[in-house]
């Protein structure tokens, strides 16, 4: 059993079967990719993992504890952080002010806007935030307003905001979406460095197969809400079921 285990998860929206008997086992200290065509159920699954959706049936267990029925901030406190497809940052705040909010949340259990005032003069939190910004190469931008940064830097800031909470599992929802190629390559290298230096388990949803094959050790392929294949990247490439799911016809 891995650090994250999904068993028999089903989710319907009216007459639509979004997830059908999904099983997933993410081993600790690995990167596990979840891929599939549009509408395959990837985002629905991710929303179940972080408490935004409750499945109709099945179980989701992280490090021996069920995540079902818990609020998103409670799941965050368990050690699960999520990087959203569109960077979730406070655009009108500076980089440093953004960093102080999750520092406060790690201590007191929830994100609160007044955390900025509560932490502004707390040396230990400032030191931790600065250390994390330095780790992701953004310390020199600490006083910039977040809205003025490139999409790549906004993504890097969001990752720093997640990592400063010392998560054991980082969920990444298309972390390179909308990025220029240079920013994509920088993001790949950053995630590789994080894995190497911190040993964080990652689960990633991504359409860019270069990103997937650069990072993942295991890949689960979804189609119409149902897992088709789970295997290593080398075995996924050219797999007939995968080609059928993406191209609409079996390739022999």
Secondary structure, 3 states (H helix, E strand, C coil): CCCEEEEEEEEEECCEEEEEEEEEEECCCCEEEEEECCCCCHHHHHHHHCCCCCCCEEEEEECCEECCCCCHHHHHHHCEEEECCCCCCCCCCEHHHHHHHHHHHHHHCCCCCCHHHHHCCCHHHHHHHHHHHHHCCCHHHCCCEHHHCCHHHHHHHHHHHHHCCCCCEEEEECCCCCCCHHHHHHHHHHHHHHHHHHCCEEEEECCCHHHHHHHCCEEEEEECCEEEEEECHHHHCCCHHHHHHHHCCCCC
